[in-house]
Structure formats: C-alpha cells, structure tokens
Amino acid sequence: MRFIRNDRPEVRVGLDLQSIEDVEQSMKDFGSRYTRRIFTEHEIESCQGNARVIASGLASRFAAKEAVMKVLNMDNDAPGWKSIEVRRHHSGRPDIVLYGDAAQMARRQHIEGFSVSLSHDGGVAAAAVIATISRISHA
C-alpha cells in the first residue's frame, strides 16, 4: 500500500463565543479553583490587570479552547481543559499548543497546525480557530 499526499491541505474552522461576565462571576465565586481547573499557568500569567481585563483575556482563551474542541470533531471524549493551551507567541500573537489527549486526537486526525484569532468587545469574547489537516490517501 502506498500513501499519496495531496498538495492542498484540508482546513477545519471552529468558532466560539464566551460571556466575559460569566467568566468574571466564576472568578468571584470560585477564585483560583476555577482558574486553575480550566487554564494553564501560562494562560493565567498572560492575563494581567483589573478583574474585568483578566476576565476578558481568560474568556477569549476559554472560547479558543472550545473552538479547538469543535475542530477536533470529538465524539464523546473531550480532552481536559489544560490539554489545550493558548500560548502567547513572542510577537504577541496567540498560538495553540496541545498536550496529552488533545495532542493524540490531533495526531489521529492528521492535524498539522492551528491558527487562532482572539477578540473581545461588548461583553463577549470570541475565538476563531483554523486547523490544517494533511490529506493522505491510500493508493
């Protein structure tokens, strides 16, 4: 059996919205129990400022995690929240890094990489994630 790789990769898009107020309320109600369960140290450290600014940054990262889960086309096996990380690239742009179960899911689906865009305005955070998938066919 021979594998043929097509030149044009497949792409998948995941989009998610998150209420900033909901994240801010969870931070008030549950404190670090909430943030440490959902976000990595890097994500928490990347969001600094007053409570609203922190909630905005974390809400956009939460939306990105949800968008990645949509791209992964999961059946019922959702990876842990911390297995999907939004890392701040040295240039300031966000990157997606996967660990553990999420990384295994991506490998099984031949996902080669992600692009992510984060935004927040009007009380809502948004994230769009595009995954590039190698198109391998059997010949």
N, C-alpha and C positions, 0 to 999 in steps of 0.2 A: 504494500500500500504506500502510495506516495502522497505527500501533503503539498498543496498548492496554495500559496498566499496571494490573494488578490491585492492589487495596488491601492485600491480605495478602501479605507477603513470604514466600518460601521460606526455610527455615533448613537448614543442614547442621551436623553435630556431628562433631568429631574428638576423640579421646581417646588419650592415650599415657602409658605408664609408663616410667621410666628408673631403673636401679640407680644409686644415689649412689656406691656403692663402685666401680663400673665407671668413672665419671667421675673419681673421685679417683685411681684407678690410672692412667688415661690421662694425668692431670695429672702424676703422678710419673714415668711412663715417657717422656712426650714433651714435658713442660713447655709453654712458650709456643707451640711448634709446633702442638700440639693446640688450645689455646685460641684462638689467632689464626686458625686454619683454620676453626673452627666458629662462633665468637662475635664479635660486633662490639665495638668499644671500649666503647660504652655498656653492653653486657651484662657485660663483664668488670669495668668500674668499678662496676657496680651490685651486685656480689657481693664483699663485703669481709669479712675476719675470718680465722679459722684455716682450715686446709686443708679440714676437714670442712664448715664453714659455706660456704666458697666452692664446694666440690663440690656441696653441696645446692642452692645457688642456680643454678649452671650446669646441673645435671641437670634442674631444673624448666624451665629455658629450652630445653634440648635437647628435652625432652618436648613443649613448646609448638611448637617448630619442626616436629617430627614430626606433631603434631596438625594443624597448618596444612596440611602436605603431604597429609594424609588428606582434609581439607576441599576442597583444590584438585582432587581426583579426577584426579590425573595418570595418564597412560598410562605412558610410559617416560621422559619428560623431567622429571626432578627439577630444581628450581631450586637454585642454590648456597645453602649453609647461611647465608651472610651476607645473602642477599636476603630473609630472614625475620628480623626483629628484634623482640625483646621489650623494649619501652621502658617505663621506669618513669614513670608519669604524675606530675605534681607532687603529686597527692593520695596517692601511694604505690601506687595500683593499677596493674597491668600493662596495657599496650596492645600490639597487634600493628601493626607498620609493615612494609610490603612495598616492595622495590626491584627494579629490573631484571626478570628473567624471572618472578619470583613475582608482581610487580605486573601484568605483562602477562597472565599466566594468570588472575588475579583479574578483571581488566577484561573479558577474553573471556567469562568465566562470569557476568558481571554481579554480582559480589560487591560489596556496598555497604559492608560493615564487619564487624569482628570483635569478639567479646568473649572474654576469656580468663580462666581461673582457674588459679592455680598452687598446688601443695601439696607438702609432703614430710614423711614420717614413716616410722619403722620401716625405714630404709634404702632407701626408694623415693620417687622424685619423680614427681608426676603433673601433667598439664595437660589441661584441657578447653577446647576452642575451639569457639565457635559463630559461624558466618558467616551474615550476612543477604544474601539474593540477591533482586534485583529480578525480578519476574515480568513479563516483557514478552512479549506475544503479538502475532501479526500478524492484522490484520482485513481 
